[in-house]
Amino acid sequence: MRLFLFGILGVLVQGGGLVAFILVSRTNIGDFGKPSIICISGILVLTLLWEGVRRSRGFRICLLPITLALGYGAAFHLAGILWFPGLLNDSGAAPVDYLWSTIHVFGTLFIIYGIAAMLFFALNRGFRRIRVRAGRRSL
C-alpha cells in the first residue's frame, strides 16, 4: 500500500470518527453512541493498519504509525477549521502550551500505533511461517 494513500485513508477514517463522535455526543443517544463510535473507529483504524503492515515491506512499516498519528492531527485540525471551531479554542491563548499538548497527543498515538504495528508484523510473520511449514509437510 502506498504511504500517501495510507495517510489519506487514515485522515478520512480518523476524521470521520471524530466528526461522528461530536455529532453523536450532541444527541440524546450520546451515552450509547459515543462508545460505539469509538469502537467502530478503533476497529477501522486497526484494520487499516493491518492492511498497511501486511502489504508493506522493509522500512515503510516503521512509517505507518507516524503517518497515522500525523493523520489524526490533520483530521483534528481540519475538523476544527471546517466544522467545529471549538476544537481549536486553546490554540489562540497560549500557542506554546497548545503545541506541547499536540506533541503529547502525537506521541501517545505514535506509541499506540507503533505497538499495534509491531504486533501485526509479528502475527503476519507467524502466519507466513505456519503456511510455509504446512506446505512443506504436504510435499
Stockholm file with secondary structure:
# STOCKHOLM 1.0

chainA/1-139         MRLFLFGILGVLVQGGGLVAFILVSRTNIGDFGKPSIICISGILVLTLLWEGVRRSRGFRICLLPITLALGYGAAFHLAGILWFPGLLNDSGAAPVDYLWSTIHVFGTLFIIYGIAAMLFFALNRGFRRIRVRAGRRSL
#=GR chainA/1-139 SS CCHHHHHHHHHHHHHHHHHHHHHHHTSTTHHHHHHHHHHHHHHHHHHHHHHHHHHCCTTHHHHHHHHHHHHHHHHHHHHHHHTCGGGGTHHHHCHHHHHHHHHHHHHHHHHHHHHHHHHHHHHHHHHHHHHHHHHHHHC
#=GC SS_cons         CCHHHHHHHHHHHHHHHHHHHHHHHTSTTHHHHHHHHHHHHHHHHHHHHHHHHHHCCTTHHHHHHHHHHHHHHHHHHHHHHHTCGGGGTHHHHCHHHHHHHHHHHHHHHHHHHHHHHHHHHHHHHHHHHHHHHHHHHHC
//
